[in-house]
Structures are given as structure tokens and as C-alpha cells.
Amino acid sequence: MRATPGERRVLGLWTAGWLAVLLVGGLLWLGDLSLQWPVLLVPLVWALVAVRPRREP
């Protein structure tokens, strides 16, 4: 059974959210947030890809 577009969207946003949380935690623990903040663009782009409109097959 294939996932519906809505389920794929939710999974993508959930993944992007957790990725952001883990990256912020890692930056606060090991890094310098003021210097390495561009890393947080990765989950932002991931979320934007997840919410983009898709064509139905």
C-alpha cells in the first residue's frame, strides 16, 4: 500500500522538525550557534520540499 500525498507531507514535516530539533541540540551542545546557524537551513529546505504541491499520477 502506497502512502497518500497527505501522509507523505506529514512524514516530511515530522522528519524536518526532528532534524531541526536534533541540529539545534547538537549546535548548543557541541558547536557555536551564532557561527553555524546556516546548518539550520537544511530542515527548512526539507520542510519546503515536503509542503510543495505535487501532481497526481
N, C-alpha and C positions, 0 to 999 in steps of 0.2 A: 504494500500500500504506500503510495506516494504522499508526501506532505502537501497540504494546501498552501497557496501563497500566503495566507494569513498566518499559518503555523510557521512557515519559513521566516516571515517577517519578525514574529515574536522571538523565535530562536536566535536570529541575528542580533536583535536588540538586547536580548538577555546576555548573549556572548560578549557584545561590545560593552555592556555595563560592567560585567565581571572583569573584563580585561582592563577597563579603566580603574576599577577599584584596586586590582592587583598591582597595576603600574604605579598608581599614586602611593600605595602602601610601600612598594619597593623603593620608590624615589624618596619617600620620607625616611625610610629605614637606612638605606644604603647610599642614596645619592643627594643631589642638590636640586631641589625643585625649581629654584629660580634660574638655574642654568640648563636643566634638562627637560623643561616643560614641553618642547616640541614632540617628545615621545607620546604625549597625550593626544596628539593629532591622529594617531593610528586608530584608537577606538572611535574617535569622532568620524573618521572616514568610513570605518566599518559600519557604524550606525547609519550613515547617509546611504551607503550601498544597500543596507537592509530595508530601508523605507522607500527606496526608489520604486516608481511604478513599473510593473512588469507586464509584458504581453502574454496573454494566454496562448498556449499551444494549439 
